[in-house]
């Protein structure tokens, strides 16, 4: 999923309901209990756009697994679906809702009249209703859109082992069995989902669309009904069906559909896979989001006009990449979805968008870097990011793509694509974890790193840094000496807490070069550069602005401020100290530390911090508020003369933000009285 603008949210309704998948045995289940295997699923859906609701049922063909008979089955569903009944061929089954530990999902426990012995198969049918009155929250709400001319939602049922499992176990217990689906929609509506359309039949004033999808089914099964017109587009590298609504005309989107077909074919070629046999593209507003499923992408209608924008092009290619990353192979375990689904889809989206149309790869990676570094989302290792935790912030997309870009620089881009193809072939139709990916890279890639000292351990260091910690390099030019034309000595230092393969740009006369320098944290290296006859030589670090290095000061500053507001003085002081140890010239951090010391009653120390903040500046409200807060501390310390001078400086030189001059005038009046 790729986030787009959320300013045009429709009345949102979300559903939940289909099973995930595994072609073969279930992954290992918690507590040694293998649970149930779902052999197939059958959906029957009736869509009522005029009422903004759906009536649905899903029948599972389940098999009890494990050494002991199974008395209960637990199903997880998004918290907008209202279950109305559960049954089997023998009659109704007892069921109840139980609390869920998985964000945006609720769970239902079903009890069988008699425990099912191992190997016993049973059909379990869930009936449920989706409507705007459902208590949707967070992602559950955002995945639904309903209006008089359309209804969109996706199904995400889980048959699992026991209730009260966390979200990591939740994903690991998923399955992707084949499904059939029959959807009844009003006349004039079209129903779209993943899989192949088997038939369309009239049923009074309604139409019934029947689909079949073999295993592995999508990780999430989309349901989309709307007043679409369909245009078939052949002749390109991938045949397309384009679905448009309202007054939109398919011929106006010819450039867009050609871009999609070429992008889909390019991704398949890079990954060593056959191109899609067919692709459906639905132009539909769905909560401001774009969505990608095997054989289907759903994008906002405006994309057909703005697809030449690199950001839009990469979003479309991100959704195309979910055919492989997230659906063909579903990532589970700590950080798995974030890195191996969203991170990989973002990386592939940038690379294929730039390769087909936008030609702006550096700009896209640079934007991802700026977004990550400018985010105030708390910094945490990828392995500690819980499924669905940071999706709304978009941070997992940026950092994941940047880490893969660093891996490509380390291994070579062609070798990384071959490795990703191997990853898909090894885990196709199933699930994979970060450990699976690390093991694959170690097996396939380490022999190609022999040019680096300690190359056998280099990949372990790479993953330990970028996945298991928040460490990053921060490489800069510390000094440059050019004693004679054609010669330069450049001192490079790493101020960060992580190692990096730093790109060094060298410009000698009219010639530009780029070299990579492996540099450890805290290391300083001197490079002697000789280019006879080149004249003046200039050196830069990260000439294209895509190297994952620096300090996430915005996140660190936000964390320290949050601790200060919560009254956690010792923790906040340590957080400010950590940031200032990295960036001693950060005026905002000195100001925040000053506010903390004021709250702690340490006025002298607070005054020092505010003076430092005013001297360093760094934002439009400094130095003004540094002077103002120092003046307050000086008043508390009885130094009225210094306070008076600071307040007069605010009035004569300061930037009047947040009523600074009004406060300074009031404080001066208090002193004079």
N, C-alpha and C positions, 0 to 999 in steps of 0.2 A: 504494500500500500504506500502511495506517495501522497503526502499532505499538500493541498493547494489552499487557496484563500477560503476562509471560513465565514466570510461576511455575508454570503447568501445562503444561509442554512434554511432549508425548507422545514415544514413541520416534520419532525423526525420520528420515525417509528422503527424499531429494530426488532428483528426476530432472532431466533436462534434455533437451529435445529438440525443438522445432518451429521452423519458420522464422518470422521476422518478416516485414515486408512492404512492398511498395510497389506501388500500383496505377499502373503506368507504369514509366518507365526508372529504373534504380538511381541513387542519389545518386552524385556524383563519388567515384571510388575513389582510394586513395592511389597515388602514383607513376605516375599516368596510366593505371593498369590497371583497366578497367571490370569485370572479374571475370565472374560468372555472374548470370543472371536466373532466378529460380525462378517458373515459371508456375503451378504448383499443388503441393500436397502431399497425400499420402494416408496416414493412420495406421491401423494395425491393432494393437489392444491386447488382451492377455489379463490380467485382474486375478485375483490369488490372495491374497485377504486373509488366509486361514488361514496362509499361509507368509510374509506380509508382503512380497510381491514382485510384480513385473509383468514380463511379456515383451512387448516392443513392437517395431514396425518403422515407419519412415517412408520413403515413396518420394517423391523429388523429381523433378519434371519440370524439368530445368535446361537453360538455353541458354547456350552459350559466347558471351561478349561481348568485343569489343575487336579491335584490328587484328591480333593474333597468335593462333595456335592455343593452346589451353589444355591443358596436360599434367597439371595437378593442381587439385584443389578442396580447400579447407580448411573443415571444419565445427567449430564451437565448441559445446560442450555442458557442462552443469553437472557438477561433479566427482563426482557420485554415480551417473552412468550408466556402466555397463560395456558397451562396444561388443563385440559378439560376431562381427560380420561386416559387410562392405560388398559390394554386388553390383550388377550391371546386367543387362539382359536377355541379354547375351552371356556371363554367368558372373561368378564372384567377381572383385572388384577388390582390388588391393594397397592396404593402408592401414597407418598407424602413428600412435601418439600422439606428440605433440610438446609441449614446454613451452608454457604459456599465460601471457601477460602480463596477462590479464584476471582480476580477483579472482573466486574461486569457480567458475571455468570451466576446463575442459581443452580441448584441441583435437586433432583428427584430420585428418591429411593423406591424401587419396585420390589415387592415381595411375591414370591411364587407360592402357590398352595402347597406344593411339596418341593423340596430341594431338587435341583436338576443334577443328575449324576454326570461325571466327566464324560464328554463326548456327546451328550444329549443336545439336540437342536430344538429350538423353540422360536416361534414368531411372536415378537412383542411389538405392539402397535401403540404409538403415542398420538393422541389427538390434541390439538392446541389451536389457539386463536392469537392473531397478531392485530393490535389496534392501537390508535394514538393514546388510549388511556393507560397503556402499559407503562410501568415505572422504569423507563429507560434512563440510563445514566452513562456518562463518559463515552467510550468507544461504541458501546452498544447502541446508544442513540444516534451517533454520527454515522453508523452503517445503515441507516434507514432513511428513505425519503419517500413521501407519499403526496400525491396531488390528484386532481381530477383526471389527468391524462397519463399518469404513470404511477408505478409502485416499484420500489427497489429495496431488496434486503438480501442478506445471504444467510444460509443455514450453517450452523456449527454445533451440531449435537455431538455429544461424546458418550459412548457406552464405556464405563470404567469399572474399576474393581471395587472401590470402597468410597464412601463419602469422606469429606474432610481432608482431601489431598491438596497440596499446594500447586501453584501454577506450573512449576517445572515438571512435577509428576503428571499433571494434567496433560501437558503437551506430549510427554513420553508415552502416555497410555493411549494416544490417538490412533485411529485407523483410517484407511482410505479405501473402503470396499466399493465395488461397482454399484451403480444405482440406475434405476429407471424412474422416470418422473412423468406424471400426467397432470397438466395444468389447465384448468378451465378459466377462461377469461371472457369478458364481454366482447361482442362482435365489434370489429374495428381495432381491437387490441392485438398485439403480438407478444408472445412470451419467449424469453431468451434465457438460456442457461448454458453451462458447459456441456460437453458431449455432443452427440449427433442427433439432429432432429429426425425422428423416425416417421412421424405422420402429423397431419393437421386434419381434424374432422369437425364438421358442424354439429352442434348440439343445441337445437332450438335457436335462441337468440345469443348463444355463446359459441366459442370455439375451443376445442381441446387440442393442446400441443403435447406431443409425446416425445420424450428424449430418452436416449440410452447413453450411458457413460461407462466404459470399461474401467477396470482397475489399472493403475491407481487413479481414483477419483481426485478432484481437487481437494486441497487442504480445507478450503472453504467453498461451499457450493452456492453460486449466485442465483437468485431469482429476480428477474427483471420483466415487468409487464408494462407496456405503454402503447400509445398510438403512433407506432413507428411505420415509416415507409422503408422498404428494403431495396437496396441496389446491389446487384452482383457485379463484382469487378474482377475480371479475369485478365490474363495476359502478362501479369507481373510475376515476380519470383515466388509470391505466395498469393493464391486466390483469396479474395476478401468478400465478405458481405458487410455492407455499410448500412446501419440503421439510423435514420434521422427522424426528427419530429417537427411538427408545426410547418412553417413555411420554408424550412431548410431544403436545399436542393443538392442532391448527391454530386452533380457535376461540379459544383462550386468547391467540393472537397477533394478534387482529383490530386492535387499536389500533396495534400495531407495523407491520403490513402497510399499514394506511391511511396512516400516516406516511410509509412508503417510497414509496407510489404518489404521494402529494402532492408529496413532495420531488423525485422524478424528473420529474414534470410541471413543477414550478416551475423547476428547473434548465434544462430544455429551453426554457421560455418566456423566461427571462432571456437565454439565448444565441441566441434567435431560431431555434430548431430545432424540428422536430416531436417530440412526446413519443415515448418508446420504444413500439414496437408490442406488446412483451411483455417481462416481466422475471421472472427466476427468482431466488428468495431461498432459500439453503440455510443452515439452522441447523446448524452443524457446527464442532466444535473442530478447529482446524488450527494447532497450535503457538502458540495465544494471539493469532493474527493475524486481522484482517479483510482481505478481498480483494475487489477490484472489477474486473469485466470487462464488455465490452459485453453487455448483456442478462442479466448474472448477478452477484450479490454473494454472498459466503460470509462469514458472521459467526458469532461464538461464540453458542451457544444462550442464554446469559444476557442477550443484547441484547434479546430479546423482552420481558423484564421491566424492564430498566433504560434503555430508549430515551428516557425522559423526562429523564434526566440530560443536561444540555447537552453534556458531553464525549462521551457515547455517541452522541447524536443527530448531532453534527458528524462523528464517525467514520463513521457510516453514510453521511452525505451526501458525505463525502470519497471513499468508495469508489464511490458513484454517479457522482461527477464524473470518475472515471477512464474512464468511457465516452468522454469527449471529450478530456481532458487525459492523454495517455499512450497511448491506443488510437486514437481517430479521428485525432489528430495526435500523433506521437511526437517528443519533443524529443531532439536530439542536440547534440554539440559541448560544449565546456567549460561546465559549469554548467547546461546546457539541461534535463536531466532534473530536476535539483534545483529549478529555478525554475519551469519551464513545465509540469512534470508534478506533482511533489509540492507545490510551493508554491501553484500555481494550484488544485489539488484541495483543499488545506487551506483556502484563501481561500473557494472556492466552497462547501465543506462548512460553514464557519462561517456564511456569509451565508444559505444555504438552510435550515440547521437552525434558525437563529434566526427566519427568516421563516415557517417552517411550524409549529414546535412550541415550541421552547425559549424563545424571546423573551429570549435572554441573549447577544446579540452582543457587547456590551461586556465581559461576563465572560469570554467565550471568547477575544477578542483580548487582554484583560488577562492571561489565563493563558498565552497564547502568548508575550507579552512577558516575563512573569516566568520562563518556561521558558528563553527565549533568554538573558536576562541572567544567570540563575543557572547556566547550563551551563558546565562546565569544559572542554568541547570546544575545542580551539585555534581561535582566531578566524582566519578566512581569507575572502577575497572569494568571492562566489558563483561567479565565473568560474573560480576555481581549485579548486573542489570537484569531485573526480573522480566519475564515475558509480559509485554503490553505496558511496561512501566514508563518508558520514555518515548513511546510512539508519538504522542501529541507534541512533544518538544522538537521532534525531528533530529535530535542529537545523534541517535544511533545510526541514522542514515549517513550523516556527515563523517563521523569518526570511522565507521566501518569502511566507507569508500576510501578514506584517506589512508587507513592501515593497509588496505589491499593495494593502493597505489604505491606505498612504500615496499610492499612485498614484491610488486612487479619490478620496481627499481633494483631490488636485491637479486631477484632470480632472473630477470629478463621477462619482458612482456609476453613473448611467444611461449616461453616455457610455462608461465603462469596460466595462460589459456589452455595449454595441453593438460596441465595439472587439474584445472577445473573440469575439463572434459572427463578425466579419469575419476574425479570425485563424483560426478553425475552417474557415470557408468557403474561405479562400485555400489552406489546407494540408491539407484533408480527405483522408484516405487516405494521407498521406505523412509527411514529416519536416520539422521546423523547428528553427532554431537561435536563440540569443539575439539574434544580429544580425538575423535575420528579424523577430523581435518588435520590437526597437528601431526598425527601419526602418518597420514598420507604424505604431507609435505616433507616430513623428515625422511620417509622412505624414498621419495621420488626426486627430491631436490638437492639434498645436501652434497652429493658428489659434484654438483656444478658450481659449488662455492669454494673450490680449492684455491682460488686466487686470494682468499682472505685468511689471515692467521686465525687459528682456532675455528676453522670453518665447521667442524663437526658440531660444535656447541653454539654456533651463531644463530641457527634457527630457534633453538631452545631459548636463547636470550631474546630473540625478536618477539616470540609469542609471550614470554614471561613479562616483557615490558609493555607491549601494546594490548594484551588481553588481560593479564593478571594484575596489572598495576596501572597507575595513572601517570607514570613517569614519561617525560618527553625530553628530547634534546632541545637545546636553544643555542644555536650556532650563530656566531657573528664574527665580523672582521674586527679584530682588536687593534691592529696597526698595519700600516702599509708604508713601505719605503721604496722609492724608485730613484736610486742614486744616479743611474745613467739611462738614456733611452734604450728600449729593448730589454730592460731588466727590472725586476720587481721582487721584493721580498714581502710576503703577506703573512701576517700572524692571525691564525684562526683559533678561536676558543669556543668551548662548549660550556655555557653557563647553566645548562639544564641538568636534570637528574636522570636522564636517559641517554643511551648512545644513539647515533644516527648516521645514515649514509647521506652526508650533506652534499647537495649539488653546489659546486663552485663555478661561477661564471667568470670567464677571463675574456677581456676585450683588449686586443692588441691591434691598434690602428683600426682598420676597417674590418678586421676579422674577429668573430666571436666564437668562443668554445665553451663547452660545459664538461666538467669532470666531477667525479664522485669521490668524496673523502669520508672514510669510516672513522668516526671520532667518538671517543668514550666520554662519559660525563666528567666534567671538570678538567678535561684535557685541553692543552694548548699546543698547536702545531704551527711550525713556520714553513711556508712554502717558498721555494726559490723558483721564479719563473723567468725564463730567458727566451725571448723571441727576437733574434737579431733583425735589425732593420725595421722593427715594427713601430718604433717611436714610443709614445706613452702607453703604459699598460695599466689597466684598471681591473680590480677584482671585486666580486660581489658574492654573497651567499644567497642561495635560493633566487636566482634571477627570474624564474617564471612564477614565483609566489605559490608553489604547490607543495612544498616540503613540509611535512607534519612536524613542526617544531615551534617552540615558544612556550609561554606560560599562560595558563587559562586564568588570568587575573580576574576577569569578570565573575567567573564562578567562585573563585577563592574569596573575592571581596563580598559577594552575596552571602556566602556561607558564614563569614566572620560577622557580618552585619546581622544576620539572622540569630546567631548565638548571642550577640550583644542585646538584641531586642528581647530575647527570652530570659535575660538576666543571668546567663551562664558565663560569668566574668572570666574565670580561669580558662575555659575552653575558647572563648572569644579572643582573649589576649594571646593565646597560643596560635590561633588562626591568623590574626593580624601579624604576629611575629613571623609565621611561616611565609606569608606573602612578602613582608618587608625584607626578609632574608634573601628572597629571590629578586625582588625589585625594590631596592632601598630608595629609589627616587619616585615611588608611587605616592603622590600627594593625597589621593583619596583614601588610601590605606592609613596614612598618618592621621588624617582627619578622623576616620572611624576609630582609630586607637585613642585619639584624644577624647572623643565622646565617651568611650568606654571608661577611660580614667576619670572623667568628670563624674560619671555615674558611681564609680567606686570611691569618690571622695578624695582622689589624689589630684588636687588642683594644680600643684606645681608641675607634676609630670604631664598633666593634660595641656597646660599652657605651652610646654616645650613641643608637644606633638602638633598642636595647632599652628605654632610658629613655623614648624617644619613644613606643614601642609601648605601654608600660605606662600612660603618661599618656593616650593616645588610646583605648585599649581597643578595643571593637568586636566582641568575641567572648567567650564564657564562660570561656575559658582565659587571657584577658588581663584585668587586668594581672599576674596571678600569675606566668605564665611569663616575662613581660618582666622582673619583678623578679629571678626566679631566674637567667635568662641574664645579666642585667647583673651580678649578684653573681659569677657564674663569671668574667666578664671582669675585674671588679675584683680578684678573687683573683689572676688571671694578671698584673695590673698592679701587684700588691703593696699594694693599698689594702684591707687587711683590715677596717678600721673601717667603711668604706662597705659592703663586702660583708656584714659582720655585721648591719648595720642592715637591709639589703634582705632577708636570709634570715629575720630575726626578723619582718619585715613579712609575708613569705609565710606563716609559721606563725600569726601573729595575725589577719591580714586576708584571706589568700588563699583561693581556691577550690581544694580539693584534687582537681584533675583530673590524670590521667596520673601519679599518684604524686608530685605536686609537693611535698607536705609531707615525704614520706620522703626525697626528694632534698635538700630544704632542711636537714633534721635531719642527714643525713650530711655535708653541706658544712659546717655549723656545727661539727660534731665535728672535722672536719679542721682548721678554722681554730683551734679551741681547743687542739688538740694541738700 
